[in-house]
Amino acid sequence: QVQLVESGGRLVPAGGSLRLSCAASGRTFSTYDMAWFRQAPGKEREFVAQITSGGSSNYADSVKGRFTISRDSAKSTVYLQMNSLKPEDTAVYYCAARPPGRLVFDSWGQGTQVTVSS
């Protein structure tokens, strides 16, 4: 497993932008698939975006066209650029890592709070 630390969450007005960062420990970051999930109050955790070790990405329909996931292997960091934020994007955002050959994300960060005001 790797250790993950998210940062960048804060209060932002609707229509604004925010970039979340997730710093990973360990020398095997480049081999991991990385993802962002989020959990709003009273709701289950949901998938937001994923980027593979090879750089392919996919997104939840609710964020497609507004959010962009990227990774910097030299910094062992994955980012989530969020634009045109909506109040319904308010949630705790979690970073997750999946080792090669595994089906599930088994390393999780502690989460960072994003609040979008209307």
N, C-alpha and C positions, 0 to 999 in steps of 0.2 A: 504494500500500500504506500501511497504518498500522502504527505500532509499538505492541506490546501488552506489558504488564507485569503478570503475575499475582502475587498475594500471598494470604496467609491459610492456607496449608497448614501442618499440624503433626501431631503425634501426639495421637490422641483415643481414648478407650475406646469399645468397641462400645456402641451405643445412644445415643451422644452426637451433638452437632450441631457444625457448622462452616460458616462462610461464606467462600467464596472471592471475591476481587475481581480484576477485570481492567481496568486503566486503559489507555485508548487515546489516542494522539496524533492530532493533525489535527482539522480543522474539519468533516470529512464523516462523523463517527461516526454521526450520526443516520440516514444513508442506508444503512448497512451492516447486513446480517444478521450476527448474532453467535452463537457456539456454544462449547460446552465439549466437549472430548474427554478421554479418559484412556488411559493405557498402564500396565498392570501388568507386573511383571517376567516376561520370557519370553513375553509375549503381544503381539498386534498392537494398535495404537492403535484405540480404539473410540469411537463417538459416544455422548455423554451427553445433551446437551440443546441446543436451538436457540431463539433468539428473533429474529423478523424485525424489519425496520425499523419495521413497523407494529404490533409488539407481540405478534404471534401466537407461541405457543410449542409445542414438541413435545419428547417425551422418549423415551429408550430404555426398553424395558419393565422393565429391571432396576432402574431408579431412579424409575419413575413412582409418584407418591404420596408419595415421600420427599424428592425434590429439587425445588427451584423456581428457575428462571432468571428474572432480571429485568434491567432496564437503566435507567440514569439518564442521559439525554442531556445534561442540564446539567453533569454531571460526566464525561461521556464514559467511563462505567464500566459494565461488565456484572458481575452477581453470580451466584453459584451458592450457594443456601442448601441445605445438606445435613443432613437429620435422620435419626434412626434408623439411624445408620451401622453398617455391617457390616464384618467383616474383609475380605470380598471387594471392598469399595470401595477398598481400598488400591491406590494408583497415583500416577503423576505426572499431574496435571491440566493440560491445555493450553487456552488461550483461542484462538479463531480468528475471523477476520473475512472476510466475503465481500462484495465490492463490488456495487453494483446491476448487474443484467444478467449477472452471472457465475454459472457453475455450480459452481465449486469455491471452497473457502476458501483464500485465497492469502496471508494474513498470519497468523503464528503467534507466540505468546509463547514464553518459554523454559521454562515449566512450573513448577508448584509441587507439592511432595511432600505427599501425604495418607497417613497411616498410621493404620489403625484396629486397635487391639489387642483381642484376644479375652479 
